[in-house]
Amino acid sequence: MQCNVGQTERIIRIVAGALIIAAGVLFGSWWGVIGLLPLATGLMRWCPAWSILGINTAKIS
């Protein structure tokens, strides 16, 4: 798994995932589980959808 999520996108994914999870807990909804996807992809810095589509927002060193 090659890193394909850039720093800015990573922060956005982590924050969005945490907010979705918090909303799910706050409202007592299982929809909060969906927040695990952006949170996990942000933490791993790898998105399987980006790999399939050939998108890479990470800086090339």
PDB file of N, CA, C and O in Angstrom:
ATOM      1  N   MET A   1       0.833  -1.175   0.000  1.00  0.00           N
ATOM      2  CA  MET A   1       0.000   0.000   0.000  1.00  0.00           C
ATOM      3  C   MET A   1       0.883   1.245   0.000  1.00  0.00           C
ATOM      4  O   MET A   1       1.559   1.543   0.984  1.00  0.00           O
ATOM      5  N   GLN A   2       0.864   1.940  -1.082  1.00  0.00           N
ATOM      6  CA  GLN A   2       1.635   3.165  -1.212  1.00  0.00           C
ATOM      7  C   GLN A   2       0.770   4.347  -0.753  1.00  0.00           C
ATOM      8  O   GLN A   2      -0.417   4.416  -1.072  1.00  0.00           O
ATOM      9  N   CYS A   3       1.364   5.254  -0.018  1.00  0.00           N
ATOM     10  CA  CYS A   3       0.662   6.436   0.487  1.00  0.00           C
ATOM     11  C   CYS A   3       0.099   7.231  -0.694  1.00  0.00           C
ATOM     12  O   CYS A   3       0.839   7.614  -1.600  1.00  0.00           O
ATOM     13  N   ASN A   4      -1.222   7.477  -0.677  1.00  0.00           N
ATOM     14  CA  ASN A   4      -1.825   8.258  -1.751  1.00  0.00           C
ATOM     15  C   ASN A   4      -2.753   9.356  -1.225  1.00  0.00           C
ATOM     16  O   ASN A   4      -3.534   9.928  -1.986  1.00  0.00           O
ATOM     17  N   VAL A   5      -2.667   9.646   0.074  1.00  0.00           N
ATOM     18  CA  VAL A   5      -3.472  10.698   0.692  1.00  0.00           C
ATOM     19  C   VAL A   5      -2.530  11.763   1.231  1.00  0.00           C
ATOM     20  O   VAL A   5      -1.677  11.474   2.070  1.00  0.00           O
ATOM     21  N   GLY A   6      -2.679  12.988   0.756  1.00  0.00           N
ATOM     22  CA  GLY A   6      -1.823  14.094   1.180  1.00  0.00           C
ATOM     23  C   GLY A   6      -2.141  14.586   2.582  1.00  0.00           C
ATOM     24  O   GLY A   6      -3.140  14.182   3.178  1.00  0.00           O
ATOM     25  N   GLN A   7      -1.291  15.459   3.106  1.00  0.00           N
ATOM     26  CA  GLN A   7      -1.407  15.938   4.481  1.00  0.00           C
ATOM     27  C   GLN A   7      -2.710  16.690   4.731  1.00  0.00           C
ATOM     28  O   GLN A   7      -3.382  16.435   5.731  1.00  0.00           O
ATOM     29  N   THR A   8      -3.080  17.611   3.843  1.00  0.00           N
ATOM     30  CA  THR A   8      -4.314  18.380   4.026  1.00  0.00           C
ATOM     31  C   THR A   8      -5.527  17.472   3.966  1.00  0.00           C
ATOM     32  O   THR A   8      -6.430  17.573   4.796  1.00  0.00           O
ATOM     33  N   GLU A   9      -5.546  16.589   2.987  1.00  0.00           N
ATOM     34  CA  GLU A   9      -6.658  15.651   2.853  1.00  0.00           C
ATOM     35  C   GLU A   9      -6.720  14.724   4.059  1.00  0.00           C
ATOM     36  O   GLU A   9      -7.807  14.360   4.507  1.00  0.00           O
ATOM     37  N   ARG A  10      -5.574  14.345   4.582  1.00  0.00           N
ATOM     38  CA  ARG A  10      -5.521  13.464   5.745  1.00  0.00           C
ATOM     39  C   ARG A  10      -6.197  14.127   6.944  1.00  0.00           C
ATOM     40  O   ARG A  10      -6.996  13.497   7.636  1.00  0.00           O
ATOM     41  N   ILE A  11      -5.877  15.388   7.185  1.00  0.00           N
ATOM     42  CA  ILE A  11      -6.473  16.119   8.308  1.00  0.00           C
ATOM     43  C   ILE A  11      -7.985  16.237   8.131  1.00  0.00           C
ATOM     44  O   ILE A  11      -8.746  16.043   9.079  1.00  0.00           O
ATOM     45  N   ILE A  12      -8.411  16.556   6.910  1.00  0.00           N
ATOM     46  CA  ILE A  12      -9.845  16.679   6.626  1.00  0.00           C
ATOM     47  C   ILE A  12     -10.554  15.352   6.875  1.00  0.00           C
ATOM     48  O   ILE A  12     -11.629  15.328   7.474  1.00  0.00           O
ATOM     49  N   ARG A  13      -9.966  14.259   6.423  1.00  0.00           N
ATOM     50  CA  ARG A  13     -10.577  12.941   6.612  1.00  0.00           C
ATOM     51  C   ARG A  13     -10.684  12.572   8.093  1.00  0.00           C
ATOM     52  O   ARG A  13     -11.709  12.050   8.532  1.00  0.00           O
ATOM     53  N   ILE A  14      -9.632  12.842   8.855  1.00  0.00           N
ATOM     54  CA  ILE A  14      -9.641  12.498  10.280  1.00  0.00           C
ATOM     55  C   ILE A  14     -10.689  13.324  11.024  1.00  0.00           C
ATOM     56  O   ILE A  14     -11.448  12.784  11.828  1.00  0.00           O
ATOM     57  N   VAL A  15     -10.732  14.631  10.757  1.00  0.00           N
ATOM     58  CA  VAL A  15     -11.703  15.494  11.424  1.00  0.00           C
ATOM     59  C   VAL A  15     -13.126  15.118  11.015  1.00  0.00           C
ATOM     60  O   VAL A  15     -14.008  15.014  11.867  1.00  0.00           O
ATOM     61  N   ALA A  16     -13.353  14.915   9.726  1.00  0.00           N
ATOM     62  CA  ALA A  16     -14.691  14.552   9.248  1.00  0.00           C
ATOM     63  C   ALA A  16     -15.139  13.212   9.844  1.00  0.00           C
ATOM     64  O   ALA A  16     -16.283  13.069  10.274  1.00  0.00           O
ATOM     65  N   GLY A  17     -14.235  12.243   9.865  1.00  0.00           N
ATOM     66  CA  GLY A  17     -14.569  10.944  10.446  1.00  0.00           C
ATOM     67  C   GLY A  17     -14.934  11.058  11.910  1.00  0.00           C
ATOM     68  O   GLY A  17     -15.911  10.460  12.360  1.00  0.00           O
ATOM     69  N   ALA A  18     -14.147  11.828  12.662  1.00  0.00           N
ATOM     70  CA  ALA A  18     -14.424  12.008  14.086  1.00  0.00           C
ATOM     71  C   ALA A  18     -15.768  12.709  14.296  1.00  0.00           C
ATOM     72  O   ALA A  18     -16.518  12.345  15.202  1.00  0.00           O
ATOM     73  N   LEU A  19     -16.075  13.706  13.473  1.00  0.00           N
ATOM     74  CA  LEU A  19     -17.349  14.421  13.593  1.00  0.00           C
ATOM     75  C   LEU A  19     -18.539  13.519  13.266  1.00  0.00           C
ATOM     76  O   LEU A  19     -19.570  13.584  13.935  1.00  0.00           O
ATOM     77  N   ILE A  20     -18.398  12.685  12.249  1.00  0.00           N
ATOM     78  CA  ILE A  20     -19.483  11.768  11.874  1.00  0.00           C
ATOM     79  C   ILE A  20     -19.713  10.750  12.991  1.00  0.00           C
ATOM     80  O   ILE A  20     -20.855  10.439  13.330  1.00  0.00           O
ATOM     81  N   ILE A  21     -18.639  10.241  13.552  1.00  0.00           N
ATOM     82  CA  ILE A  21     -18.767   9.297  14.664  1.00  0.00           C
ATOM     83  C   ILE A  21     -19.421   9.976  15.864  1.00  0.00           C
ATOM     84  O   ILE A  21     -20.307   9.402  16.496  1.00  0.00           O
ATOM     85  N   ALA A  22     -18.987  11.199  16.180  1.00  0.00           N
ATOM     86  CA  ALA A  22     -19.562  11.934  17.307  1.00  0.00           C
ATOM     87  C   ALA A  22     -21.053  12.197  17.092  1.00  0.00           C
ATOM     88  O   ALA A  22     -21.845  12.070  18.026  1.00  0.00           O
ATOM     89  N   ALA A  23     -21.436  12.560  15.875  1.00  0.00           N
ATOM     90  CA  ALA A  23     -22.848  12.795  15.571  1.00  0.00           C
ATOM     91  C   ALA A  23     -23.654  11.509  15.733  1.00  0.00           C
ATOM     92  O   ALA A  23     -24.776  11.530  16.239  1.00  0.00           O
ATOM     93  N   GLY A  24     -23.078  10.403  15.302  1.00  0.00           N
ATOM     94  CA  GLY A  24     -23.759   9.118  15.461  1.00  0.00           C
ATOM     95  C   GLY A  24     -23.970   8.765  16.927  1.00  0.00           C
ATOM     96  O   GLY A  24     -25.030   8.265  17.304  1.00  0.00           O
ATOM     97  N   VAL A  25     -22.965   9.024  17.748  1.00  0.00           N
ATOM     98  CA  VAL A  25     -23.084   8.759  19.186  1.00  0.00           C
ATOM     99  C   VAL A  25     -24.093   9.722  19.813  1.00  0.00           C
ATOM    100  O   VAL A  25     -24.938   9.316  20.609  1.00  0.00           O
ATOM    101  N   LEU A  26     -23.996  10.996  19.448  1.00  0.00           N
ATOM    102  CA  LEU A  26     -24.874  12.023  20.008  1.00  0.00           C
ATOM    103  C   LEU A  26     -26.345  11.731  19.712  1.00  0.00           C
ATOM    104  O   LEU A  26     -27.195  11.866  20.592  1.00  0.00           O
ATOM    105  N   PHE A  27     -26.641  11.336  18.487  1.00  0.00           N
ATOM    106  CA  PHE A  27     -28.018  11.079  18.089  1.00  0.00           C
ATOM    107  C   PHE A  27     -28.432   9.616  18.261  1.00  0.00           C
ATOM    108  O   PHE A  27     -29.560   9.248  17.932  1.00  0.00           O
ATOM    109  N   GLY A  28     -27.532   8.791  18.769  1.00  0.00           N
ATOM    110  CA  GLY A  28     -27.848   7.389  18.997  1.00  0.00           C
ATOM    111  C   GLY A  28     -28.131   6.632  17.711  1.00  0.00           C
ATOM    112  O   GLY A  28     -29.007   5.767  17.672  1.00  0.00           O
ATOM    113  N   SER A  29     -27.390   6.958  16.658  1.00  0.00           N
ATOM    114  CA  SER A  29     -27.619   6.358  15.348  1.00  0.00           C
ATOM    115  C   SER A  29     -26.433   5.491  14.938  1.00  0.00           C
ATOM    116  O   SER A  29     -25.281   5.801  15.242  1.00  0.00           O
ATOM    117  N   TRP A  30     -26.738   4.407  14.247  1.00  0.00           N
ATOM    118  CA  TRP A  30     -25.679   3.539  13.724  1.00  0.00           C
ATOM    119  C   TRP A  30     -24.991   4.165  12.519  1.00  0.00           C
ATOM    120  O   TRP A  30     -23.978   3.644  12.053  1.00  0.00           O
ATOM    121  N   TRP A  31     -25.518   5.264  12.008  1.00  0.00           N
ATOM    122  CA  TRP A  31     -24.902   5.943  10.882  1.00  0.00           C
ATOM    123  C   TRP A  31     -23.523   6.468  11.244  1.00  0.00           C
ATOM    124  O   TRP A  31     -22.707   6.727  10.360  1.00  0.00           O
ATOM    125  N   GLY A  32     -23.257   6.627  12.521  1.00  0.00           N
ATOM    126  CA  GLY A  32     -21.945   7.075  12.969  1.00  0.00           C
ATOM    127  C   GLY A  32     -20.834   6.118  12.595  1.00  0.00           C
ATOM    128  O   GLY A  32     -19.670   6.511  12.522  1.00  0.00           O
ATOM    129  N   VAL A  33     -21.183   4.870  12.360  1.00  0.00           N
ATOM    130  CA  VAL A  33     -20.191   3.869  11.972  1.00  0.00           C
ATOM    131  C   VAL A  33     -19.548   4.225  10.637  1.00  0.00           C
ATOM    132  O   VAL A  33     -18.405   3.850  10.374  1.00  0.00           O
ATOM    133  N   ILE A  34     -20.277   4.945   9.800  1.00  0.00           N
ATOM    134  CA  ILE A  34     -19.741   5.366   8.504  1.00  0.00           C
ATOM    135  C   ILE A  34     -18.504   6.246   8.698  1.00  0.00           C
ATOM    136  O   ILE A  34     -17.636   6.284   7.826  1.00  0.00           O
ATOM    137  N   GLY A  35     -18.412   6.945   9.815  1.00  0.00           N
ATOM    138  CA  GLY A  35     -17.274   7.793  10.106  1.00  0.00           C
ATOM    139  C   GLY A  35     -15.967   7.033  10.238  1.00  0.00           C
ATOM    140  O   GLY A  35     -14.891   7.624  10.158  1.00  0.00           O
ATOM    141  N   LEU A  36     -16.055   5.718  10.442  1.00  0.00           N
ATOM    142  CA  LEU A  36     -14.834   4.919  10.545  1.00  0.00           C
ATOM    143  C   LEU A  36     -14.065   4.885   9.230  1.00  0.00           C
ATOM    144  O   LEU A  36     -12.839   4.771   9.234  1.00  0.00           O
ATOM    145  N   LEU A  37     -14.765   4.983   8.112  1.00  0.00           N
ATOM    146  CA  LEU A  37     -14.099   4.915   6.805  1.00  0.00           C
ATOM    147  C   LEU A  37     -13.165   6.107   6.562  1.00  0.00           C
ATOM    148  O   LEU A  37     -11.987   5.894   6.277  1.00  0.00           O
ATOM    149  N   PRO A  38     -13.643   7.345   6.663  1.00  0.00           N
ATOM    150  CA  PRO A  38     -12.692   8.450   6.459  1.00  0.00           C
ATOM    151  C   PRO A  38     -11.631   8.507   7.564  1.00  0.00           C
ATOM    152  O   PRO A  38     -10.490   8.892   7.307  1.00  0.00           O
ATOM    153  N   LEU A  39     -12.000   8.129   8.785  1.00  0.00           N
ATOM    154  CA  LEU A  39     -11.021   8.126   9.872  1.00  0.00           C
ATOM    155  C   LEU A  39      -9.903   7.126   9.589  1.00  0.00           C
ATOM    156  O   LEU A  39      -8.726   7.446   9.748  1.00  0.00           O
ATOM    157  N   ALA A  40     -10.269   5.923   9.171  1.00  0.00           N
ATOM    158  CA  ALA A  40      -9.267   4.888   8.887  1.00  0.00           C
ATOM    159  C   ALA A  40      -8.388   5.264   7.696  1.00  0.00           C
ATOM    160  O   ALA A  40      -7.170   5.090   7.748  1.00  0.00           O
ATOM    161  N   THR A  41      -8.990   5.777   6.631  1.00  0.00           N
ATOM    162  CA  THR A  41      -8.186   6.132   5.460  1.00  0.00           C
ATOM    163  C   THR A  41      -7.272   7.313   5.764  1.00  0.00           C
ATOM    164  O   THR A  41      -6.172   7.403   5.218  1.00  0.00           O
ATOM    165  N   GLY A  42      -7.717   8.212   6.627  1.00  0.00           N
ATOM    166  CA  GLY A  42      -6.861   9.328   7.029  1.00  0.00           C
ATOM    167  C   GLY A  42      -5.694   8.862   7.885  1.00  0.00           C
ATOM    168  O   GLY A  42      -4.568   9.329   7.712  1.00  0.00           O
ATOM    169  N   LEU A  43      -5.955   7.955   8.794  1.00  0.00           N
ATOM    170  CA  LEU A  43      -4.891   7.461   9.659  1.00  0.00           C
ATOM    171  C   LEU A  43      -3.887   6.589   8.903  1.00  0.00           C
ATOM    172  O   LEU A  43      -2.690   6.631   9.187  1.00  0.00           O
ATOM    173  N   MET A  44      -4.369   5.804   7.945  1.00  0.00           N
ATOM    174  CA  MET A  44      -3.483   4.934   7.170  1.00  0.00           C
ATOM    175  C   MET A  44      -2.798   5.671   6.021  1.00  0.00           C
ATOM    176  O   MET A  44      -1.818   5.179   5.461  1.00  0.00           O
ATOM    177  N   ARG A  45      -3.312   6.845   5.670  1.00  0.00           N
ATOM    178  CA  ARG A  45      -2.820   7.639   4.535  1.00  0.00           C
ATOM    179  C   ARG A  45      -2.913   6.876   3.214  1.00  0.00           C
ATOM    180  O   ARG A  45      -2.128   7.109   2.295  1.00  0.00           O
ATOM    181  N   TRP A  46      -3.872   5.972   3.135  1.00  0.00           N
ATOM    182  CA  TRP A  46      -4.084   5.198   1.912  1.00  0.00           C
ATOM    183  C   TRP A  46      -5.582   5.025   1.706  1.00  0.00           C
ATOM    184  O   TRP A  46      -6.301   4.620   2.619  1.00  0.00           O
ATOM    185  N   CYS A  47      -6.040   5.330   0.514  1.00  0.00           N
ATOM    186  CA  CYS A  47      -7.449   5.199   0.167  1.00  0.00           C
ATOM    187  C   CYS A  47      -7.576   4.217  -0.999  1.00  0.00           C
ATOM    188  O   CYS A  47      -7.015   4.451  -2.069  1.00  0.00           O
ATOM    189  N   PRO A  48      -8.308   3.120  -0.798  1.00  0.00           N
ATOM    190  CA  PRO A  48      -8.450   2.148  -1.885  1.00  0.00           C
ATOM    191  C   PRO A  48      -9.154   2.725  -3.110  1.00  0.00           C
ATOM    192  O   PRO A  48      -8.832   2.349  -4.237  1.00  0.00           O
ATOM    193  N   ALA A  49     -10.098   3.622  -2.911  1.00  0.00           N
ATOM    194  CA  ALA A  49     -10.787   4.241  -4.055  1.00  0.00           C
ATOM    195  C   ALA A  49      -9.810   5.081  -4.878  1.00  0.00           C
ATOM    196  O   ALA A  49      -9.859   5.069  -6.108  1.00  0.00           O
ATOM    197  N   TRP A  50      -8.925   5.807  -4.200  1.00  0.00           N
ATOM    198  CA  TRP A  50      -7.929   6.612  -4.908  1.00  0.00           C
ATOM    199  C   TRP A  50      -6.987   5.715  -5.700  1.00  0.00           C
ATOM    200  O   TRP A  50      -6.563   6.079  -6.797  1.00  0.00           O
ATOM    201  N   SER A  51      -6.658   4.552  -5.161  1.00  0.00           N
ATOM    202  CA  SER A  51      -5.793   3.613  -5.884  1.00  0.00           C
ATOM    203  C   SER A  51      -6.458   3.133  -7.172  1.00  0.00           C
ATOM    204  O   SER A  51      -5.820   3.070  -8.223  1.00  0.00           O
ATOM    205  N   ILE A  52      -7.732   2.799  -7.082  1.00  0.00           N
ATOM    206  CA  ILE A  52      -8.473   2.313  -8.260  1.00  0.00           C
ATOM    207  C   ILE A  52      -8.585   3.408  -9.316  1.00  0.00           C
ATOM    208  O   ILE A  52      -8.450   3.144 -10.511  1.00  0.00           O
ATOM    209  N   LEU A  53      -8.836   4.647  -8.866  1.00  0.00           N
ATOM    210  CA  LEU A  53      -9.010   5.760  -9.792  1.00  0.00           C
ATOM    211  C   LEU A  53      -7.687   6.394 -10.234  1.00  0.00           C
ATOM    212  O   LEU A  53      -7.679   7.252 -11.117  1.00  0.00           O
ATOM    213  N   GLY A  54      -6.584   5.982  -9.634  1.00  0.00           N
ATOM    214  CA  GLY A  54      -5.282   6.517 -10.005  1.00  0.00           C
ATOM    215  C   GLY A  54      -5.025   7.916  -9.471  1.00  0.00           C
ATOM    216  O   GLY A  54      -4.230   8.661 -10.044  1.00  0.00           O
ATOM    217  N   ILE A  55      -5.689   8.281  -8.383  1.00  0.00           N
ATOM    218  CA  ILE A  55      -5.524   9.606  -7.790  1.00  0.00           C
ATOM    219  C   ILE A  55      -4.482   9.524  -6.682  1.00  0.00           C
ATOM    220  O   ILE A  55      -4.462   8.568  -5.907  1.00  0.00           O
ATOM    221  N   ASN A  56      -3.623  10.526  -6.614  1.00  0.00           N
ATOM    222  CA  ASN A  56      -2.598  10.586  -5.567  1.00  0.00           C
ATOM    223  C   ASN A  56      -2.445  12.049  -5.157  1.00  0.00           C
ATOM    224  O   ASN A  56      -1.948  12.867  -5.930  1.00  0.00           O
ATOM    225  N   THR A  57      -2.879  12.376  -3.925  1.00  0.00           N
ATOM    226  CA  THR A  57      -2.777  13.746  -3.434  1.00  0.00           C
ATOM    227  C   THR A  57      -1.556  13.933  -2.534  1.00  0.00           C
ATOM    228  O   THR A  57      -1.317  15.031  -2.032  1.00  0.00           O
ATOM    229  N   ALA A  58      -0.790  12.873  -2.332  1.00  0.00           N
ATOM    230  CA  ALA A  58       0.422  12.961  -1.505  1.00  0.00           C
ATOM    231  C   ALA A  58       1.542  13.614  -2.315  1.00  0.00           C
ATOM    232  O   ALA A  58       1.633  13.437  -3.529  1.00  0.00           O
ATOM    233  N   LYS A  59       2.377  14.359  -1.629  1.00  0.00           N
ATOM    234  CA  LYS A  59       3.518  14.975  -2.297  1.00  0.00           C
ATOM    235  C   LYS A  59       4.518  13.908  -2.694  1.00  0.00           C
ATOM    236  O   LYS A  59       4.790  12.982  -1.930  1.00  0.00           O
ATOM    237  N   ILE A  60       5.048  14.037  -3.860  1.00  0.00           N
ATOM    238  CA  ILE A  60       6.066  13.088  -4.331  1.00  0.00           C
ATOM    239  C   ILE A  60       7.424  13.586  -3.889  1.00  0.00           C
ATOM    240  O   ILE A  60       7.823  14.708  -4.202  1.00  0.00           O
ATOM    241  N   SER A  61       8.133  12.737  -3.155  1.00  0.00           N
ATOM    242  CA  SER A  61       9.444  13.127  -2.630  1.00  0.00           C
ATOM    243  C   SER A  61      10.544  12.672  -3.544  1.00  0.00           C
ATOM    244  O   SER A  61      11.719  12.912  -3.263  1.00  0.00           O
TER     245      SER A  61
END
